């Protein structure tokens, strides 16, 4: 008899697909950007992701960025909303007044299609997809034909994440992508944020202008940032809205969040295709923070640095980019 299950249900009144396996459960919201809104260990009462409270659902739907695992395509900021690509310049809406930039792309609020869900003896899974054609709302900003497919699988090994982007059109398209993953600290009842240490496989910190755009230069790491990439540091040691290069350690690109009181560590292994890490901690407010794996440097199409160095990936007609990640407890 399998203890894995996948089924359609609700999450705070919104359509959801629920996954269960052993003591783990997860929920995805297809109609709110394919956001994996919950990942929990019900036996221990651990809530790993920052979920919206009942009275936050309306603000969450209006801006579904700081809860669960939102999908950003293309991610982060673009100067004046301009995106030069392949001899043309796309114009994105300036939706961040204080910087005069476009922020976070177009797919985190769109309705995604549930392609399939189900279970085997040991795991449950769901696949959601966003297919952009000439009639799709995203096409007027990104005039390309493409499919984004996202599969989550839940098992005793935690939550597996598989992302695939395919160019369905006849011209080369940009492939810039991130997850705005929002992780709870503390994730365990009875623990406090002060019990937590976060480690991240960062390299160098990018210098940012007043408009939160990279200057192309690096800043020296502080002692706490050295701890962030070393033995770990309290996640709210200062306000963090920082962008770093990703430098794999021991062959892996990951965040580790340790509850020192319990001796349990949440691992977020994201794969080495992500060339950058963004980390944001809600103005150093205890409760949650966002370790965001990102393919590209902020504002990459407007930065005069080698494309591979800044993660300015392209997809030729018919080409696919994909990557896998996993959230698990050790």
PyMOL commands that set and color helices and strands:
alter all, ss='L'
color gray80, all
select helices_A, chain A and resi 54-62+137-140+193-195+223-229+300-302+307-310
alter helices_A, ss='H'
color red, helices_A
select strands_A, chain A and resi 4-11+14-21+24-29+35-41+46-47+69-72+77-79+82-85+88-91+101-103+113-119+124-132+146-155+158-167+173-175+178-181+183-185+196-200+202-208+214-219+241-246+254-259+264-269+276-280+287-294+313-315+320-329
alter strands_A, ss='S'
color yellow, strands_A
deselect
rebuild
show_as cartoon
